[in-house]
Amino acid sequence: MTSPSRTRSKSSQASLFDDTPAPSADANAQSQKPPAADQPPPTLEAQFAALPPAWRAHLTPFIESDAYAPLCRFVDGERAAGKTVYPADVFRALRLTSPDEVKVVILGQDPYHGEDRGTPQAHGLAFSVAPNVRTPPSLRNIFKEIAASLGHEPPRHGCLDTWAKQGVLLLNTVLTVERDSAASHAKRGWEKCTDTLIHELAMRHDGLVFMLWGAHAQAKRALLGGKSHFVLEAPHPSPLSAHRGFLGCGHFASANEYLVKHGRTPIDWRLPDEAQMLA
């Protein structure tokens, strides 16, 4: 456990990679807009460049590493070859939740690789789905657990943007995937990227709640560097494992108890009646 105070990120400088002046707030806002549906997404390097400065600071060790350029070449090469890659807006989770606002980190594995009635399921947040997409089984089990422990009725949709805006970082450890090909972008460099992000977030901030579901997510505990965060572990919410301990884990109630105890506003785990895309 930690004290309620958190170390503020020192990473609000305008530019980390050159001596050019930082773009204006208006320019930043323009660069961070998601791609239009009828336009190809920006290159991965361009999406890295358009990250909010605070997140770029957290990712500096990766961007300056030998793994950065090969990852960009791979993802952009897949798109250039005519393959459909989800999501188009790769870093949407980071645009919705700034580092200094993070309270809870929920780790997923890789984005949804399918579509529902012509709409891609993935939209840049772990476990979340785009509006008008039917709720996948793992997310239904998450809602079941929230209903059981907090008494909230399961929502009619699976868009978790409102959680992200409250400080829930919904982070997949691999951030892109080829359509209809699960884990197709694993072991291509994303893991080094998100490992860096998790480690830097854990080291630069205090009093975070980490929800680690399943062996893949639990393996990331070593990245926390021994800092005194509140770590919650359970089986994955997949139908294959949810009944082995995810259902009944009480993680959502426990997270809020921890936040309140440390002087922070708890998360309202309810969702609005209608899905809201907030960025």
C-alpha positions in Angstrom: 0.0 0.0 0.0 1.1 3.5 -0.5 0.3 7.0 0.7 -2.5 8.9 -1.1 0.0 11.2 -2.8 1.4 10.3 -6.2 4.5 11.5 -7.9 3.6 13.8 -10.7 5.1 12.9 -14.0 8.1 15.1 -14.9 7.2 14.4 -18.5 5.2 17.4 -19.5 8.0 19.0 -21.6 7.0 19.9 -25.1 9.5 17.8 -27.0 11.8 15.0 -26.1 13.3 14.2 -29.4 14.5 17.4 -31.1 14.9 21.1 -30.4 11.9 22.3 -32.4 9.2 24.2 -30.5 6.3 22.2 -29.2 3.1 22.3 -31.3 0.3 24.5 -30.0 -2.6 22.9 -28.1 -4.7 23.3 -31.2 -2.1 21.5 -33.3 -1.8 18.7 -30.8 -5.6 18.3 -30.8 -5.6 18.0 -34.5 -2.8 15.5 -34.6 -4.5 13.3 -32.1 -7.8 13.0 -33.9 -8.6 9.4 -35.0 -8.5 8.7 -38.7 -11.7 9.2 -40.7 -13.5 6.0 -41.6 -12.9 6.5 -45.3 -9.2 7.3 -45.0 -6.2 5.0 -44.4 -4.8 5.3 -40.9 -1.6 7.3 -40.3 1.6 5.3 -40.2 2.5 3.8 -36.9 5.5 6.2 -36.6 3.1 9.1 -37.1 0.8 7.7 -34.4 3.7 7.5 -32.0 4.7 11.0 -32.9 1.1 12.3 -32.2 1.0 10.7 -28.7 0.4 13.2 -25.9 3.8 14.4 -24.6 3.4 12.8 -21.2 2.9 9.3 -22.7 5.8 9.9 -25.2 8.0 10.6 -22.2 7.0 7.3 -20.6 7.7 5.5 -23.9 11.1 7.2 -24.6 13.2 4.1 -23.7 11.2 2.1 -26.2 11.2 4.7 -29.0 15.0 5.1 -28.6 15.5 1.3 -28.6 16.4 -1.0 -31.5 12.9 -2.5 -31.4 11.0 0.7 -32.4 11.8 0.9 -36.1 11.1 -2.8 -36.8 7.7 -2.6 -35.1 6.7 0.4 -37.2 8.0 -1.3 -40.4 6.0 -4.5 -39.6 2.7 -2.8 -38.9 2.9 -0.4 -41.8 4.0 -3.2 -44.1 1.1 -5.3 -43.2 -1.3 -2.5 -44.0 0.6 -1.7 -47.2 0.3 -5.4 -48.3 -3.5 -4.9 -48.2 -4.2 -6.6 -44.8 -6.8 -5.2 -42.5 -5.3 -4.3 -39.2 -7.3 -3.4 -36.1 -7.6 -0.9 -34.5 -7.0 2.0 -36.9 -6.5 4.3 -33.9 -3.7 2.3 -32.2 -3.1 4.5 -29.1 -6.7 5.5 -28.3 -6.4 4.2 -24.7 -3.5 6.6 -24.1 -5.5 9.6 -25.6 -8.4 8.9 -23.3 -6.5 8.6 -20.1 -3.4 10.7 -19.3 -0.6 9.3 -17.1 -1.3 11.6 -14.1 -5.0 10.6 -14.2 -4.5 6.9 -14.1 -6.0 5.2 -11.1 -6.7 1.6 -12.3 -4.8 -0.4 -14.9 -6.6 -3.3 -16.5 -4.4 -5.4 -18.8 -5.7 -7.3 -21.8 -3.7 -9.3 -24.3 -4.3 -8.3 -27.9 -7.2 -6.5 -29.7 -10.4 -8.2 -30.8 -9.7 -9.5 -34.3 -13.3 -9.9 -35.5 -16.2 -7.9 -36.7 -19.8 -7.8 -35.6 -22.3 -7.2 -38.4 -19.7 -5.4 -40.4 -18.3 -3.2 -37.5 -14.8 -4.0 -36.1 -15.0 -5.0 -32.5 -11.7 -3.4 -31.5 -11.5 0.3 -30.9 -8.4 0.8 -29.0 -9.3 -0.1 -25.4 -8.7 -3.6 -23.8 -11.9 -5.6 -23.4 -14.1 -2.7 -24.7 -16.0 -2.8 -28.0 -17.2 -0.1 -30.3 -20.8 1.1 -30.1 -23.4 -1.1 -31.8 -21.1 -4.2 -31.3 -22.6 -7.0 -29.2 -20.8 -7.6 -25.9 -18.2 -10.4 -26.2 -18.3 -13.2 -23.6 -15.3 -12.1 -21.5 -16.8 -8.6 -21.1 -20.2 -10.1 -20.2 -18.4 -11.9 -17.4 -16.8 -8.7 -16.3 -20.3 -7.1 -16.1 -21.6 -10.1 -14.2 -18.9 -9.6 -11.6 -19.6 -5.9 -11.3 -23.3 -6.7 -10.9 -22.7 -9.3 -8.2 -20.3 -7.3 -6.1 -21.7 -3.8 -6.6 -25.3 -4.4 -7.5 -25.2 -2.6 -10.9 -27.4 -3.8 -13.7 -25.4 -5.1 -16.6 -25.2 -2.5 -19.4 -26.7 -2.8 -22.8 -23.4 -2.2 -24.6 -19.7 -2.8 -24.1 -18.1 0.6 -24.9 -15.9 1.4 -21.9 -14.9 4.9 -22.8 -16.5 6.3 -19.6 -14.2 4.1 -17.5 -11.2 5.4 -19.4 -12.2 9.0 -18.8 -12.3 8.3 -15.0 -8.8 7.0 -15.0 -9.1 3.4 -15.9 -6.2 2.5 -18.4 -7.5 -0.3 -20.5 -4.3 -1.5 -22.0 -3.7 -4.5 -24.3 -0.1 -5.8 -24.2 -0.2 -6.1 -28.0 -1.8 -3.1 -29.7 -2.6 -4.3 -33.2 -3.9 -7.5 -34.8 -4.7 -8.7 -38.3 -8.4 -9.3 -39.0 -9.5 -12.8 -38.2 -6.0 -13.8 -37.0 -5.7 -13.8 -33.2 -2.2 -13.0 -31.8 -0.9 -12.3 -35.4 1.0 -9.3 -34.2 2.4 -10.9 -31.0 6.2 -11.1 -30.6 6.7 -8.3 -33.2 7.8 -5.7 -30.7 4.6 -4.6 -29.1 5.4 -6.4 -25.9 8.6 -4.4 -25.4 6.6 -1.2 -26.0 3.9 -2.0 -23.5 6.3 -3.5 -21.0 8.1 -0.2 -21.1 4.9 1.7 -20.6 3.7 -0.4 -17.7 7.1 -0.2 -16.0 7.5 3.6 -16.4 3.9 4.1 -15.2 4.5 2.0 -12.2 7.8 3.7 -11.3 6.7 7.3 -11.9 3.4 7.1 -10.1 2.2 5.8 -6.7 -1.0 4.2 -5.5 -2.2 2.6 -8.7 -4.5 -0.4 -8.8 -3.4 -3.2 -11.2 -6.0 -5.8 -12.2 -4.1 -8.8 -13.6 -6.4 -11.5 -15.0 -4.9 -14.7 -16.2 -1.3 -15.9 -16.5 -0.4 -13.5 -19.3 -1.3 -10.4 -17.4 0.1 -11.8 -14.1 3.5 -12.2 -15.7 3.6 -8.4 -16.0 3.7 -8.0 -12.2 7.5 -8.1 -12.3 7.4 -4.8 -14.3 6.1 -3.0 -11.2 9.6 -2.9 -9.8 8.5 -3.7 -6.2 6.7 -0.5 -5.8 3.8 -0.6 -3.4 0.8 -0.6 -5.7 -2.4 -2.5 -5.1 -2.3 -5.6 -7.2 -5.4 -7.8 -7.8 -5.0 -11.1 -9.5 -7.7 -13.6 -10.7 -8.2 -16.0 -13.6 -9.1 -14.5 -16.9 -12.8 -13.6 -17.4 -13.0 -15.8 -20.5 -15.8 -18.4 -20.3 -13.1 -21.0 -20.2 -11.7 -19.8 -16.9 -14.1 -17.2 -15.3 -15.7 -19.8 -13.0 -12.3 -20.7 -11.6 -12.1 -17.6 -9.5 -12.8 -14.5 -11.6 -16.5 -14.5 -10.8 -16.6 -13.7 -7.1 -13.1 -12.0 -7.1 -14.5 -8.7 -5.9 -11.9 -6.7 -7.7 -14.1 -3.8 -8.7 -15.3 -3.2 -5.1 -11.8 -3.8 -3.7 -10.3 -1.2 -6.1 -12.8 1.4 -5.0 -12.2 0.7 -1.3 -8.5 1.2 -1.9 -9.0 4.4 -3.8 -11.3 5.9 -1.1 -8.9 4.8 1.6 -6.1 6.7 -0.1 -8.2 9.9 -0.7 -9.1 9.4 -4.3 -12.4 9.4 -6.1 -13.7 5.8 -6.7 -14.6 4.6 -10.2 -18.2 4.6 -11.2 -18.3 1.2 -12.9 -21.7 1.8 -14.3 -22.0 2.7 -18.0 -24.4 5.1 -19.6 -27.6 3.7 -21.2 -26.2 4.6 -24.6 -22.7 4.0 -25.7 -20.6 7.1 -25.8 -17.4 7.5 -27.9 -15.5 10.2 -26.0 -12.5 10.6 -28.3 
